[in-house]
Amino acid sequence: MKSGKILPITAAVLIITVTALFSACSKIDYGMSPITETSEETPTTTSFAETSPPETTSPDKYEVKEFTITPQEYSETLQLEQVCDNTPHNYLMGYEGSGYIQIDRHEYATFTVHVPSTQYYKLTLQMCAFDTGVNVIVGGAPYDNGEYVTYDGISKGVIYAKDVTAFSPFTVNGIYLKKGENRITLQSEFGMAYMDKVIIENGQSVSDSYYIMGNAPINPNASLKSIKIMNFFSEVYGKKTITGQRVTPGTNAEIAAVYKETGRLPVIRVSDLVCAQADNPYYDENNTDLDLAVEWSENGGLVGYGWTWYSPDESSHYLSSMTDFSVSGVDTGKDISLASSETIEQLYGSGEIPRENYLLIRDIDRIAEKLEYLMDKGVTVLFSPLSDGGKGGYWWSGSAEGYLWLWRTMVSRINEYHKLNNIIWVWNGGSAAYYPGDEYVDIVGENVYNITGDSGNGIFMGTAFYKTSRAVALNECAMIPNPDALAQDNTHWLWFSLGGGDRLIDSDGRLTEKYSSNVLLEQVYNHKDFLTLDEIPKFE
């Protein structure tokens, strides 16, 4: 037992799950073939079904590291044309000093700053740019990643700028620097940037005031199980981080690999309802994945689902570049969330609503049938559709107005029209302009694909712009969070969900260490700051 009311699940419950949890684990095809087309070959790695879990769980063997922060007032302005080796320019207007520097895609500028104390700092970059992302990297050495030269330090985030024609400030906060000399690199991930100056001053990381969450589900008719889960979240938030693992739909292969390496299981099994949506390459008419989720829930685990929503048109795809469908075409003035399917069809037939509204409601109703299947089996779902809408690239990104209409319509229709009481709504739209409001969100999720070991504290603090009292979860990450980095920056995500597929394992189900080392994986699953399946109560 870790602390407070967090009670261990019994060893007997773990033992009876052995065969069920990984019964669908077979050789995995990471190409574009449907998920139902899996090989009959047996994985070369030992599956969980062939491994007996321990009757008792050994105590966590990794402790929280202590970090000393010495706050001190500090501010320094560096003219980049003076402190970097890049060629200076002066043909644009509005710069300060003797000029500015220019970096194109993958080019970088490096400078050194001397700070008076070990603490958090804030970096403000004055630049103008055109559809550009500038990565802020602390420390590290240059290396060739196979495509271009970069620095292998800690990335503190990417500054995004679109058509900024005048030199303007962009800020990254929560940068941990040690007393003395620190090297900082500014590298263009894409686009061109004209950079004038950098201001380094004392900053801050995540304060304890962030760890206050409302624990009542937005659905007033939420199931007792869902209420218990939300109460559990409020008890651990800011103290522990819940482990989660994304799986290849129709399998538990990633979880099997994690268990073999660490001896422990994640709390949350996360999959994707793409397997439940007909007319896409990954459709599984046999509900294989849903049944695995039911088994996971019956044996004490929590269940998460995203939805890579293939657009409901002839050019069906989830990427905006691959389909003509967009939320920009919806009529946001019509609330049809509680109308019957017959009424909606009549409204479409009479021309009172556009085709987009009709097709979107039709798809929501179809996916509601799958969520109802899970509800009837007693499964509460951490549901996170419409991912990263505010970051662009998806058909649901088309406009903030259209996105907000779609999210709010989906919540109302599933909660009130379909009367599904097993949904905990996890919004991870990625932009304050796309936040639908606390009355439509239970948990705020963020996706962080940084693979340099950063805690993501800058993104965590950015959720304050949503003006929300909701807990914040690391809804998807490419690299497993580093416990030391999270402790250093006081960044206690409610949960993390590690990306699966070929980010984690090969087609034989073996860990590849592509992004997350086995050493770090083992440390996280046996760390006092992280909760595994054997350390939580069973929700019924």
Disulfide bonds with the S-S distance in Angstrom:
none
